[in-house]
């Protein structure tokens, strides 16, 4: 037993001694390893070292253009013309002679020959061919006891017609303001065939105030006998009344205020034909 104890004690001493020797040597190995690793990094970074391995990649160099300072911008001088005598000067300081005449010859202006006026006979034919252009229609009605009047009405269905609309519609249908201050539409010989009066008494129109007035309707009539046969004059009356009714968007009535139906129109026309 004593020998075993001595053997164990001896082994413990040897173990402790080896452990102390290892601990003393470890810092030196760490310092040597760090020195060797720093040497390897230095050799790897140096492209000209003897231990350089593999190709060395270099970054391309970038060259920037030289930036020069811009010269200051000088303001242009302002030139003011003090008087009109400078107008006409050339760039070399000389003055153009503005009063010198042109050397080129100018051709004289030759007046055009006057157009001969048409003979009076042609003017008379033109007036006869277009009697509607006359400003003063001829109104020749028979005596009161010998004449017959056929009348129709164009009535505003709601609000009154504006005076401007009435005037334009009548002019568009060939009516002219004339005798008795009412409108007339002429026949081929210039005499009034159909006339248009204001539906409100006294039935006249004021030429200066018609556009500012309002009208409840128009009274269209033909006085027989006239420049046209009775049936033809009635047809002209119906045609004018229908066109005015369409232009003014009104209602068409007979002389008693009843709607003018096709049956009523045919009856009036037949009565005129029988009386003829």
C-alpha positions, 0 to 999 in steps of 0.5 A: 500500500505505501508503494501505491501511494508513492506511485500515485503521488509521483504521477500527480507531480509529473502531470502538474509539471507537464501542465505548467510547461504547456501553459508557459509555452502556449503564449509564445505559439500564439504570438508566433502564429499571429506573426506568421499570418500577418506576414502571409497577408502582407505577401498576398497584398504585395503584387511584386513579392516573390510568393505571389500566386495566381494572376493579380486583378487591378481596378481600372483607373477613371480619369475625369475631364478637367473642369474649367471655370466659366468666364463671367457673362458680360451684359450687352449694352443697350442702344437707344435711338435719341432721334429719328435722324439715325434712321437710314444710316448704314453700318459704315456710318454713311447715310442712304439718300432716301430721296434718290429716285429709282433707276428702274422705269415704272410702267404707268397704270392704265385705267380699265375701260368703263363697262357700258351700262345696260340699256333701259329696255333690259332694265325694264325686263329685269324689273318685270321679271322680279317684281318681288324686289320692289320696295313698294307693292302696288295695292289696287283693291276693288271697291268695298261693295265689289270685293270679297276677302278670304282670310286665314290666321297664324296664331301663337299657341302659347307665348306671343311671337317676338316681333323680330321673328315675325318680321324675319319670317314675313321677309323670308316668304317674300312679304314687304311692308307697304301701304296701310302699314301692313305686309304684302306679297306681290304677284308677277305684275307687282300687285299685292296678291296676299297681305299680312296684318297684325291680328290685334286691332288696328292691325298695323305694324310699326317699322321702327318698333316691330322688333321690340314688340310681341304679337299674338298672331297674324291675319293673312288675307287675299282680296278678290278679285285681284291680279290672280284668279280666285282659286289660284289666289287662295292657293297662294294664301294657303301656301303662305299661311302654312309656311309662316306657321311652320317658321313661327311654330304657330297654329293655323286657323280659318277666319273664324278661329277654327283649326284649318283642317284639310277638309276645311281647306278643300271646302273653302277652295270648292266654294271659291271655284263655284262662285267663279 
